[in-house]
Amino acid sequence: MTPGNVADRGPVDELLCPVAEMADKPVIFADSAYADGETLDRLEGQGFKVMAKVPPAVNRDGRFTKDDFSIDLGASTVTCPAGQTAGIRFGDDGAGQAGFGKACAACPLAERCTTNKAGRTVTVHRHEEVLQEHKADQASPEWQGAYKRTRPKVERKIGHMVRKPWGGRKARARGAARVVTDVVARAAAVNFARLAVLGVHWDGAAWAAGP
């Protein structure tokens, strides 16, 4: 198929063309397993829009987490809840660390932050920008509403696909081609079952839903 102009394509061509050329980018609704930096960067680099919840940072005993620090990638600095700023030391892989060192010794918030005598250190992921963007997006009511409306439906369909009568979460055949055939047949059966629930039928002139 010759790519041509996306605007001139029909529905089938739109499905077959590369994601990067699609006018409306496909949206992936997923759980936190898809929300690590590498996965988000790879999928969005291919043109997908990913709606997956990036887990909040955690720390022991209720101490300040990484989310309580302000990370400025443009200035290569991290600012702590007490207002102290430390520079980020980046490695060859793009990840970095910001150490507050001696500033923690006299900090009135030290006990709420770290037990390390050498002071608090904040790790900066090599895909930190992507992670921070997603955390900001998922705080909006619009994002939360779309996620709550859609993800349960996705999870329910995954549950239908892997239920025991269909073999559970294990392939029932050997070889990639046979596994794909089995999955496609399984998906077709799940879809037909859903159509039956909706009462889809041929009324003599067209397909209709309901009684």
C-alpha positions as CSV (number, residue, x, y, z in Angstrom):
1,M,0.0,0.0,0.0
2,T,1.3,3.4,-0.9
3,P,1.1,5.8,2.1
4,G,-0.3,8.7,0.2
5,N,-2.2,11.5,2.0
6,V,-3.7,10.3,5.3
7,A,-6.7,12.7,4.8
8,D,-7.6,10.9,1.6
9,R,-7.7,7.4,3.1
10,G,-10.7,5.3,3.9
11,P,-11.4,3.5,7.2
12,V,-9.5,0.3,6.1
13,D,-6.5,2.2,4.9
14,E,-6.4,4.1,8.2
15,L,-6.3,0.9,10.1
16,L,-3.4,-0.5,8.0
17,C,-1.2,2.6,7.9
18,P,1.5,3.2,10.4
19,V,0.4,4.7,13.7
20,A,2.6,7.7,13.2
21,E,0.6,8.6,10.0
22,M,-2.9,8.2,11.5
23,A,-4.9,11.4,11.9
24,D,-6.4,10.1,15.2
25,K,-3.8,8.4,17.4
26,P,-4.9,5.1,18.9
27,V,-5.4,5.3,22.7
28,I,-4.1,2.5,25.0
29,F,-5.9,2.2,28.3
30,A,-3.8,0.0,30.6
31,D,-2.8,-0.6,34.2
32,S,0.4,0.4,35.9
33,A,2.3,-2.4,34.3
34,Y,2.4,-0.2,31.1
35,A,3.4,3.0,33.0
36,D,7.1,2.5,33.4
37,G,9.3,5.0,31.7
38,E,10.6,2.7,29.0
39,T,7.2,1.4,28.0
40,L,5.6,4.9,27.9
41,D,8.5,6.3,25.8
42,R,8.5,3.4,23.4
43,L,4.7,3.3,22.8
44,E,4.4,7.1,22.5
45,G,7.4,7.1,20.2
46,Q,5.4,4.9,17.9
47,G,2.5,7.3,18.0
48,F,0.2,5.8,20.6
49,K,-1.5,7.8,23.3
50,V,-1.1,5.9,26.6
51,M,-3.6,6.2,29.4
52,A,-1.9,4.2,32.2
53,K,-1.5,5.3,35.8
54,V,2.0,6.0,36.9
55,P,2.2,4.8,40.5
56,P,3.0,7.4,43.2
57,A,6.4,7.4,44.8
58,V,6.7,5.7,48.2
59,N,8.9,6.1,51.2
60,R,9.2,4.3,54.6
61,D,7.3,5.5,57.7
62,G,5.4,8.2,55.8
63,R,8.6,10.2,55.0
64,F,8.7,12.6,52.1
65,T,8.6,10.8,48.7
66,K,10.2,11.7,45.5
67,D,6.9,13.3,44.5
68,D,7.3,15.9,47.2
69,F,10.4,17.2,45.5
70,S,10.4,19.6,42.5
71,I,12.5,18.3,39.6
72,D,13.6,20.8,37.0
73,L,15.1,18.9,34.2
74,G,15.7,22.1,32.2
75,A,17.9,23.5,35.0
76,S,19.2,20.0,36.0
77,T,18.1,20.7,39.7
78,V,16.0,19.1,42.4
79,T,14.4,21.2,45.1
80,C,13.4,19.6,48.4
81,P,10.3,20.4,50.6
82,A,12.5,22.7,52.7
83,G,13.5,24.8,49.8
84,Q,17.1,23.4,49.4
85,T,18.3,22.9,45.8
86,A,20.8,20.3,44.6
87,G,22.2,19.8,41.1
88,I,21.5,16.6,39.2
89,R,24.5,14.5,38.2
90,F,23.6,12.6,35.0
91,G,25.3,9.3,33.9
92,D,25.9,8.0,30.5
93,D,22.6,6.2,30.4
94,G,20.6,9.5,30.9
95,A,19.7,8.7,34.5
96,G,20.9,10.9,37.4
97,Q,21.0,11.6,41.1
98,A,20.7,14.7,43.2
99,G,22.3,14.6,46.6
100,F,21.5,17.1,49.3
101,G,24.4,16.0,51.6
102,K,25.3,18.5,54.3
103,A,22.1,20.6,53.8
104,C,20.2,17.8,55.5
105,A,22.2,18.0,58.7
106,A,20.7,21.3,59.8
107,C,17.4,20.9,58.1
108,P,14.3,21.1,60.4
109,L,12.5,18.7,58.1
110,A,15.3,16.1,58.1
111,E,13.4,13.6,60.3
112,R,10.5,13.6,57.9
113,C,12.7,13.0,54.9
114,T,15.6,10.6,55.5
115,T,17.5,8.5,58.1
116,N,20.7,8.5,55.9
117,K,23.5,10.3,57.7
118,A,24.9,11.3,54.4
119,G,21.7,13.2,53.6
120,R,18.8,12.6,51.1
121,T,19.5,11.5,47.6
122,V,16.8,11.7,44.8
123,T,17.1,9.4,41.8
124,V,16.1,10.9,38.4
125,H,14.9,8.4,35.8
126,R,16.3,8.6,32.3
127,H,12.7,8.9,31.2
128,E,11.8,11.3,34.0
129,E,10.2,13.9,31.7
130,V,7.7,11.3,30.4
131,L,6.9,10.1,33.8
132,Q,6.3,13.6,35.2
133,E,4.1,14.5,32.2
134,H,1.9,11.5,32.8
135,K,1.7,12.2,36.6
136,A,0.6,15.7,35.8
137,D,-2.0,14.5,33.2
138,Q,-3.5,11.9,35.5
139,A,-4.2,14.5,38.2
140,S,-6.8,16.2,36.0
141,P,-10.5,15.4,36.3
142,E,-10.7,14.8,32.5
143,W,-8.0,12.1,32.6
144,Q,-9.5,10.4,35.7
145,G,-13.0,10.4,34.2
146,A,-11.8,8.8,30.9
147,Y,-9.8,6.2,32.8
148,K,-12.6,5.2,35.2
149,R,-15.1,5.0,32.3
150,T,-12.9,2.9,30.0
151,R,-10.4,0.8,31.9
152,P,-12.9,-1.4,33.7
153,K,-14.4,-2.3,30.4
154,V,-10.9,-3.3,29.1
155,E,-10.2,-5.3,32.2
156,R,-13.6,-7.1,31.9
157,K,-12.8,-8.1,28.3
158,I,-9.4,-9.4,29.3
159,G,-11.2,-11.4,32.0
160,H,-13.5,-12.9,29.3
161,M,-10.5,-13.8,27.1
162,V,-8.6,-15.7,29.8
163,R,-11.4,-17.4,31.7
164,K,-11.0,-21.1,32.3
165,P,-13.3,-22.5,29.5
166,W,-11.0,-20.9,27.0
167,G,-7.8,-22.3,28.6
168,G,-7.1,-19.6,31.1
169,R,-3.9,-17.6,30.7
170,K,-2.1,-20.4,28.9
171,A,-1.9,-21.1,25.2
172,R,-3.8,-24.2,24.1
173,A,-1.6,-24.9,21.2
174,R,2.1,-24.9,20.2
175,G,3.6,-22.7,17.6
176,A,3.1,-19.0,17.0
177,A,0.7,-19.5,14.1
178,R,-1.5,-21.9,16.0
179,V,-1.5,-19.7,19.1
180,V,-2.6,-16.7,17.0
181,T,-5.4,-18.7,15.3
182,D,-6.6,-19.8,18.8
183,V,-6.6,-16.3,20.1
184,V,-8.4,-14.9,17.1
185,A,-11.1,-17.6,17.4
186,R,-11.4,-17.0,21.1
187,A,-11.9,-13.2,20.5
188,A,-14.5,-13.9,17.8
189,A,-16.4,-16.2,20.2
190,V,-16.3,-13.5,23.0
191,N,-17.6,-10.9,20.5
192,F,-20.4,-13.1,19.3
193,A,-21.4,-13.8,22.9
194,R,-21.6,-10.0,23.5
195,L,-23.6,-9.5,20.3
196,A,-26.1,-12.1,21.5
197,V,-26.4,-10.3,24.9
198,L,-27.2,-7.1,23.0
199,G,-29.8,-8.9,20.9
200,V,-28.2,-8.2,17.6
201,H,-30.2,-9.7,14.8
202,W,-31.1,-9.4,11.1
203,D,-34.4,-7.7,10.7
204,G,-34.7,-8.5,7.0
205,A,-33.1,-5.4,5.8
206,A,-30.2,-4.6,8.2
207,W,-28.6,-5.7,11.4
208,A,-30.3,-4.3,14.5
209,A,-29.9,-4.5,18.3
210,G,-32.6,-5.2,20.8
211,P,-35.8,-7.2,20.6
